[in-house]
Amino acid sequence: MKLEVEIEPYDDGTSVNYVDGSEIICQQDGDAVLIKANAEGLQQLASICLTLAQNDAPSGSHLHLDESNFFEGGSLELTIAKK
């Protein structure tokens, strides 16, 4: 299987392609964080990670994911950052 994910060229980390139909929930599960997503949501997470993985993205680049950005209501906030 081959899946193509479109990503925007890195500018300042705010340009991320939105995947239609994406549903992502981030919640606490005991001592762990649980991220549950439909297929589109998993593609959305891949797009976010690939955006930060670009060579033009400097160390420390990051995106905040929360109810206002990518996650469903009731989700915990999560930050994904490039080392």
Secondary structure, 3 states (H helix, E strand, C coil): CCCCCCCCCCCCCCCCCCCCCCCEEEEEECCEEEEEECHHHHHHHHHHHHHHHCCCCCCCCEEEEECCEECCCCCCCEEEECC
